[in-house]
Amino acid sequence: MTGDIDRLRQYLAENESRQLEFKRATAQFDSTKLMRYCCALSCEGGGTMVFGVSDDKQIVGTQAFADPAKTERDIYNRIGLRCTFETLQADDKRVLLLHIPHSIVGHPTSYEGQYWMRSGESLEPMSPERLRELLNEGAPSYLDENEPGAHSWDEIKLLLAVERYYELTGSRMPGEETQIRDFLRMHFVERAAFDPSLFYVRRLGAITLARSLNDFPDVEYHTIRVMRLRDTSIADMVFDRVYGKGYAVVFDDVIDQINALLPVSEDFASGLRDEHRDFSPVAVREIVANACVHQDFMEHGGIDITISSQRITVSNPGIPPDTDQSFRRRSVRA
């Protein structure tokens, strides 16, 4: 059947991956291995197993799963997945497609108490790190959770620098309904279920736009501190300031303060004064922005920016997931 061949060619045009698996299975296929593959593919977002096709994508046909509907029921009874078979005829050979759905978010699929993952051409028990990622998939991030206390919108505007958001986006300050809609969309606030006129401030909204981080106990420690040393000793400090507002509120002030504390050399050529900085303003701005974003918000601690005679050191709390450990502390040398 022309339609079946064309449909099969769509799969043959792809390479095996975490969502696609080719199996010869000319006579049969082990049921235990089938359950494990279903678990592995479902945990990777769902996928398709093609039976009757070799690894080099030759159509060999399959006699496995003589009663596909029975196998579908068996898969559901054993691992709780509603997989579906599709039967194709290609070159007078029977080919089966088994479509495997995505596992429930936060509940990876297991078989007999074991979780499985693809590893090259084979299967292996899922690593603890990968399992932890899947188990936490449905959980809200730390910054998506709410600070305690519900507030009217007038109170929200006293707690958050709403006007600063529109300054940064280059927009005129809109009416209250638009403000509410924008802040809900940006996940800065959440409407209270028991009273639609009240709102919770999400930690993301607090760390971004708080007029004072002291108003939000869950993020109050995430301040930005700028220090200038006379030479290289922390005991000989000539400037020390803590910025205790949301990052979007104080970021430009922090960068301006850092640049003001950096050494500047001057050249006079042809009667014109030319300033030279040992530290690139673009590099300083980028590394401070990265320190604000890529930190462990669940740890108590702020961002420390220490300027000495030879370097700027920027450090933030914790070691962010999926980043190199050296990212925790970065220095810009003169």
ABEGO torsion letter per residue (X at the ends): XAAAAAAAAAAAABBBBAABBBBAGAABBBAAAAAAAAAAAAAAGEBBBBBGBBAAGBBAEBABGABAAAAAAAAAAAAGBBBBBBBBBBGGBBBBBBBBBBBBBGBBBBBGGBBBBBBEABBBBBBAAAAAAAAAAABBBAAABBBBEBBBAAAAAAABBAAAAAAAAGBBBBBAAAAAAAAAAAGABBBBAABAABBBBBAAAAAAABABAAABAAAAABBBBBBBBABABAABBABBBBBABBAAAAAAAAAAAAAAABBBBBBBBGGBBBBBBABBAAAAAAAAAAAAABBBAABBEBBBBBBBAABBBBBBBEBBBGBBAAAABBBBBX
